[in-house]
Amino acid sequence: MILVLAATLLYVSAALMLAVSLRQPEKENNRSWLPLAILAMIFHGEMHAEAWRQAQAPELHFFATLSLATLGMSALTTGLALSGRMTSLGLIVFPLSAMSSLLYRLGDHAPPIALGWQLQLHAWIALSAYAVLAVAALLAILLWVQERTLRKRGTHRWPRILPPLTELERMMFRSISLGFLLLSATLLTGALFVHDLLSQQLAHKTVLSLLSWVIFGILLFGRWRYGWRGIKAARLTLLAMLLLALSFFGSQFVYEFVLRRG
């Protein structure tokens, strides 16, 4: 419990310090929030490592995967901030990580089961794909809102903390490209290592993941061939991410909490 409280407090503190630095232009390059965010991720990761050591098996139940996905999102967000891009994304991601770590510690869950290295590899690649594409979805939301604000000639102050529209769009497509490769590897390892991938229990998960993969692929092709951008690209990104979220978490939620199966 000490680890989760420390991680939660550090995430919230990092988000608050980040908000202060973004509200004051003269402190925009202030990275006082960075050590707090790094410490939060260390405690967050150690919380999972300690649970795995005690159970002698990786925990991949609903709340564990949600927590690990947000941990990956925090790591990616911090990396973007270190490169001088999209620092404001931490205002969304860090509180999400704090909330998911609390749910992981306090929520009800199924006992862990031993997995071979093949399924563990598949699971880690899937978590990485989800984390990257979730960040792309957040960027798509910000792109959508910022573009609508600019079209309406809004005077809100908050869009000023975002990078230029073209840079925001470029980061979104880079995230989608990386996430698409990871999602492709997820489907490939699933086909190779998961027994009976099209069974009744896994069929809907597989179909939704494939639909998401197809939409992301169409979006990347449309960007390359036809120059798709703006709200159209954001809509397709969010649609694909919705399907992936339903595949990744929706089915897991139903089996663990509705049907009460592991």
Buried (B, 14 or more C-beta within 10 A) or exposed (E): EEBBEBBBBBBBBBBBBBBEBBEEEEEEEBBEBBEBBBBBBBBBBEBBEEBBEEEEBBBBBBBBBBBBBBBBBBBBBBEBBEEEBBBBBBBBBBBBBBBBBBBBBEBEBBEBEEBEEEBBBBBBBBBBBBBBBBBBBBBBBBBBBBBEBEEEEEEEEBBEBBBEBEEBBBBBBBBBBBBBEBBBBBBEBBEEBBEEBEEEEBEBBBEBBBBBBEBBBEBBEBBEEEEBBEEEBBEBBBBBBBBBBBBBBBBBBEBBBEEEEE
